[in-house]
């Protein structure tokens, strides 16, 4: 066990600088698979004591195992040579973290640290992007926009059930309380607009469900908002409807900030799409005709 216990940390950074730092710290193996060294990540997350950071890594490993993954596939211990002030070199321990492992480390780090809050969004976005890319490469590559919309709308329906359960555990009652809770998430993501405000912006009628008129890009943003809010409520064991509402707003706002930083279109500026129910019926009819012809 090395006796080294301190890590050099970065000066306070802007969001743009943090993005650059995280991007520049990523490594890649011969197969172009991304990974991070734990000591680099510890410095980025402003952990000055290696032993303290190892505690975070241990929690991340436990979360990895609980999720049904083998930690050995995502956390690999290695030795690294470092140069001392005298010019001599010595070996210190380090850990190679997969993107998923880095994401789990960020989720289990101290959220009071500004770089940690940033990293939680950064790695969540990167992980979700890779998941979607893998899906497209494996089975969804040929999906049309209509098919993507139906798939994402179904995913949101399912994840909203999980979100409702997490909100209930936090103290949000069904009915008006839950409606307010959902509204806070939309306000965060849509720059302060509530559901009626989103409808007006998109020129939808009062009875038209906004989720049923979102394109795949907008649906994906809302799916990310829902999944990350559920995870935050459970991970931080948030209690009380006010705290739950604030958490939902903050997650929505972080997703919005990420969209802005990558140059995306704000969700309220995206055009409304055809009613998903009509799309589903059309796809089902097309599938039936295809099956009948085979």
C-alpha positions as CSV (number, residue, x, y, z in Angstrom):
1,X,0.0,0.0,0.0
2,X,1.5,3.3,-1.0
3,X,2.0,6.0,1.7
4,X,1.0,8.7,-0.7
5,X,-2.2,10.3,0.5
6,X,-2.5,13.7,-1.2
7,X,-3.6,14.6,-4.7
8,X,-3.0,17.9,-6.6
9,X,-6.4,19.6,-7.2
10,X,-7.4,22.0,-9.9
11,X,-8.2,25.7,-9.4
12,X,-11.9,26.6,-9.5
13,X,-13.1,26.3,-13.1
14,X,-15.9,27.6,-15.3
15,X,-18.3,25.1,-16.9
16,X,-16.4,25.4,-20.3
17,X,-13.1,24.7,-18.6
18,X,-14.5,21.7,-16.7
19,X,-15.8,20.3,-20.0
20,X,-12.3,20.7,-21.5
21,X,-10.6,19.2,-18.5
22,X,-12.8,16.1,-18.5
23,X,-12.4,15.7,-22.2
24,X,-8.7,16.0,-22.0
25,X,-8.3,13.6,-19.1
26,X,-10.0,10.7,-21.0
27,X,-7.8,7.9,-22.2
28,X,-8.4,5.3,-24.9
29,X,-7.1,1.8,-25.3
30,X,-6.1,0.1,-28.6
31,X,-9.7,-0.6,-29.3
32,X,-10.6,3.1,-28.9
33,X,-12.5,2.2,-25.6
34,X,-12.6,5.2,-23.3
35,X,-11.4,5.1,-19.7
36,X,-10.2,7.3,-16.9
37,X,-7.4,6.9,-14.4
38,X,-8.8,7.2,-10.9
39,X,-6.1,9.6,-9.7
40,X,-6.9,12.0,-12.6
41,X,-10.6,11.8,-11.8
42,X,-9.9,12.4,-8.1
43,X,-8.1,15.6,-9.0
44,X,-10.9,16.7,-11.3
45,X,-13.4,16.1,-8.5
46,X,-11.3,18.0,-6.0
47,X,-10.4,15.1,-3.7
48,X,-7.1,15.9,-2.0
49,X,-6.8,12.6,-0.1
50,X,-6.4,9.4,-2.1
51,X,-7.8,7.3,0.8
52,X,-10.9,9.5,0.9
53,X,-11.3,8.9,-2.8
54,X,-10.9,5.2,-2.4
55,X,-13.9,5.2,-0.1
56,X,-15.9,6.7,-3.0
57,X,-14.6,4.1,-5.4
58,X,-15.6,1.4,-3.0
59,X,-19.2,2.7,-3.0
60,X,-19.1,2.8,-6.8
61,X,-18.0,-0.8,-6.9
62,X,-20.8,-1.8,-4.6
63,X,-23.3,0.1,-6.8
64,X,-21.9,-1.7,-9.9
65,X,-22.3,-5.1,-8.3
66,X,-25.9,-4.2,-7.2
67,X,-26.7,-3.3,-10.8
68,X,-25.7,-6.8,-11.9
69,X,-22.3,-6.0,-13.3
70,X,-18.9,-7.5,-12.4
71,X,-16.8,-4.7,-10.9
72,X,-13.7,-6.4,-12.3
73,X,-14.9,-5.5,-15.8
74,X,-15.0,-1.8,-14.9
75,X,-12.4,-1.2,-12.1
76,X,-8.9,-2.4,-12.8
77,X,-6.1,-1.8,-10.4
78,X,-2.8,-0.8,-12.0
79,X,0.6,0.6,-11.0
80,X,1.8,4.0,-12.3
81,X,5.2,5.5,-12.3
82,X,5.4,9.1,-11.1
83,X,8.4,11.4,-11.0
84,X,9.4,12.8,-7.6
85,X,10.9,16.3,-7.0
86,X,14.3,14.8,-6.8
87,X,13.9,13.4,-10.4
88,X,13.6,9.8,-9.2
89,X,10.6,7.7,-10.0
90,X,8.4,5.4,-7.9
91,X,5.3,3.4,-8.5
92,X,2.0,4.3,-7.0
93,X,-1.4,2.5,-7.2
94,X,-4.1,3.7,-9.5
95,X,-7.3,2.3,-11.0
96,X,-8.4,2.2,-14.6
97,X,-12.1,3.2,-14.7
98,X,-14.5,2.5,-17.6
99,X,-16.9,5.2,-18.6
100,X,-19.6,3.4,-16.5
101,X,-17.3,3.2,-13.5
102,X,-16.4,6.9,-13.8
103,X,-20.2,7.6,-13.9
104,X,-20.7,5.5,-10.7
105,X,-17.8,7.3,-9.0
106,X,-19.3,10.7,-9.8
107,X,-22.7,9.6,-8.5
108,X,-21.2,8.5,-5.2
109,X,-18.9,11.5,-4.7
110,X,-19.7,14.5,-2.6
111,X,-22.3,16.5,-4.5
112,X,-21.4,19.7,-2.5
113,X,-18.3,19.9,-4.7
114,X,-19.0,21.9,-7.8
115,X,-17.0,19.6,-10.1
116,X,-18.8,16.6,-8.7
117,X,-22.2,18.1,-9.6
118,X,-20.9,18.8,-13.1
119,X,-19.4,15.3,-13.4
120,X,-22.7,13.7,-12.4
121,X,-24.4,15.3,-15.4
122,X,-21.4,14.9,-17.7
123,X,-20.9,11.1,-17.2
124,X,-24.7,10.5,-17.1
125,X,-25.0,12.1,-20.5
126,X,-21.9,10.3,-21.9
127,X,-23.2,7.0,-20.6
128,X,-26.7,7.5,-22.0
129,X,-25.3,8.6,-25.4
130,X,-23.3,5.4,-25.5
131,X,-26.3,3.3,-24.5
132,X,-28.3,4.9,-27.3
133,X,-25.4,4.4,-29.7
134,X,-25.1,0.8,-28.8
135,X,-28.8,0.3,-29.3
136,X,-28.7,1.9,-32.7
137,X,-25.7,-0.2,-33.7
138,X,-27.2,-3.4,-32.6
139,X,-31.0,-3.3,-33.1
140,X,-32.3,0.2,-33.7
141,X,-30.0,1.3,-36.4
142,X,-32.7,1.2,-39.1
143,X,-35.5,2.8,-37.0
144,X,-37.5,5.6,-38.6
145,X,-38.3,8.8,-36.7
146,X,-41.8,7.4,-36.1
147,X,-40.4,4.2,-34.6
148,X,-38.0,6.0,-32.4
149,X,-40.8,8.2,-31.1
150,X,-42.9,5.2,-30.2
151,X,-40.0,3.4,-28.6
152,X,-39.0,6.5,-26.5
153,X,-42.7,7.3,-25.6
154,X,-43.1,3.7,-24.3
155,X,-39.9,4.0,-22.3
156,X,-41.1,7.3,-20.7
157,X,-44.4,5.7,-19.7
158,X,-42.5,2.9,-18.0
159,X,-39.9,5.2,-16.3
160,X,-42.6,7.6,-15.1
161,X,-44.0,4.7,-13.1
162,X,-40.6,4.3,-11.4
163,X,-40.4,8.1,-10.9
164,X,-43.8,8.2,-9.3
165,X,-42.8,5.5,-6.9
166,X,-39.6,7.3,-6.0
167,X,-41.5,10.5,-5.5
168,X,-44.1,8.8,-3.3
169,X,-41.2,7.4,-1.1
170,X,-39.9,10.9,-0.8
171,X,-43.3,12.1,0.5
172,X,-45.0,13.4,-2.6
173,X,-48.7,12.4,-2.5
174,X,-50.7,11.4,-5.5
175,X,-52.9,14.0,-7.2
176,X,-52.1,17.7,-6.9
177,X,-48.8,17.1,-5.1
178,X,-47.5,14.9,-7.9
179,X,-48.7,17.3,-10.5
180,X,-46.7,20.1,-8.9
181,X,-43.7,17.7,-8.7
182,X,-43.9,17.0,-12.4
183,X,-44.4,20.7,-13.2
184,X,-41.1,21.5,-11.4
185,X,-39.2,19.0,-13.6
186,X,-40.7,20.6,-16.8
187,X,-39.9,24.1,-15.5
188,X,-36.2,23.2,-15.0
189,X,-36.0,21.6,-18.5
190,X,-38.1,24.2,-20.3
191,X,-36.6,27.4,-18.9
192,X,-39.4,28.1,-16.4
193,X,-42.4,27.0,-18.6
194,X,-45.0,24.9,-17.0
195,X,-47.2,22.4,-18.9
196,X,-49.8,25.1,-20.1
197,X,-46.9,27.3,-21.0
198,X,-45.3,24.6,-23.1
199,X,-48.6,24.0,-24.8
200,X,-49.0,27.6,-25.7
201,X,-45.4,27.8,-27.0
202,X,-46.0,24.8,-29.2
203,X,-49.5,25.9,-30.2
204,X,-51.1,22.7,-28.8
205,X,-54.7,22.5,-27.6
206,X,-55.5,22.3,-23.9
207,X,-56.4,18.6,-24.1
208,X,-53.3,17.5,-26.1
209,X,-50.7,15.7,-24.0
210,X,-47.3,17.4,-24.6
211,X,-45.4,14.1,-24.4
212,X,-47.6,12.7,-27.3
213,X,-46.5,15.6,-29.5
214,X,-42.7,15.4,-28.9
215,X,-40.2,14.3,-31.5
216,X,-37.5,11.8,-30.6
217,X,-35.0,14.4,-29.6
218,X,-37.3,16.1,-27.1
219,X,-38.6,12.7,-25.8
220,X,-35.0,11.6,-25.2
221,X,-34.3,14.8,-23.1
222,X,-37.5,14.1,-21.0
223,X,-36.6,10.5,-20.6
224,X,-33.2,11.5,-19.3
225,X,-34.8,14.0,-16.9
226,X,-37.2,11.3,-15.5
227,X,-34.5,8.6,-15.1
228,X,-32.0,10.9,-13.4
229,X,-34.6,12.4,-11.1
230,X,-35.7,9.0,-9.9
231,X,-32.0,8.0,-9.4
232,X,-31.3,11.2,-7.4
233,X,-34.4,10.8,-5.2
234,X,-33.4,7.3,-4.3
235,X,-29.6,7.8,-4.1
236,X,-29.8,10.8,-1.9
237,X,-32.8,9.5,0.1
238,X,-34.5,12.8,-0.4
239,X,-37.5,13.4,1.9
240,X,-40.3,15.9,1.8
241,X,-42.2,17.2,-1.2
242,X,-40.5,20.5,-1.3
243,X,-37.1,18.8,-1.4
244,X,-38.4,16.4,-4.1
245,X,-39.8,19.3,-6.2
246,X,-36.4,21.1,-5.9
247,X,-34.5,18.0,-6.9
248,X,-36.7,17.5,-10.0
249,X,-36.3,21.2,-11.0
250,X,-32.5,20.9,-10.6
251,X,-32.2,17.8,-12.7
252,X,-34.3,19.4,-15.4
253,X,-32.2,22.5,-15.3
254,X,-29.0,20.4,-15.6
255,X,-30.3,18.6,-18.6
256,X,-31.2,22.0,-20.2
257,X,-27.7,23.3,-19.4
258,X,-26.1,20.3,-21.1
259,X,-28.3,20.7,-24.2
260,X,-27.1,24.4,-24.4
261,X,-23.4,23.5,-23.9
262,X,-23.4,21.0,-26.7
263,X,-25.2,23.4,-29.0
264,X,-28.5,21.7,-29.1
265,X,-32.0,23.3,-29.6
266,X,-33.9,24.2,-26.5
267,X,-36.8,21.8,-26.0
268,X,-39.4,24.5,-26.1
269,X,-38.1,25.6,-29.5
270,X,-38.5,22.2,-31.0
271,X,-41.6,21.9,-33.3
272,X,-44.6,19.8,-32.2
273,X,-44.9,16.4,-33.8
274,X,-47.8,14.4,-35.0
275,X,-50.0,12.7,-32.3
276,X,-48.1,9.6,-31.2
277,X,-51.4,7.7,-31.1
278,X,-51.9,8.2,-34.8
279,X,-48.2,7.3,-35.4
280,X,-48.7,4.0,-33.4
281,X,-51.8,3.1,-35.4
282,X,-50.0,3.7,-38.7
283,X,-47.0,1.7,-37.7
284,X,-49.2,-1.2,-36.5
285,X,-51.2,-1.1,-39.7
286,X,-48.0,-1.2,-41.8
287,X,-46.7,-4.1,-39.7
288,X,-49.9,-6.0,-40.1
289,X,-49.8,-5.5,-43.9
290,X,-46.2,-6.7,-44.0
291,X,-47.1,-9.8,-41.9
292,X,-50.0,-10.6,-44.1
293,X,-47.9,-10.4,-47.2
294,X,-45.3,-12.8,-45.9
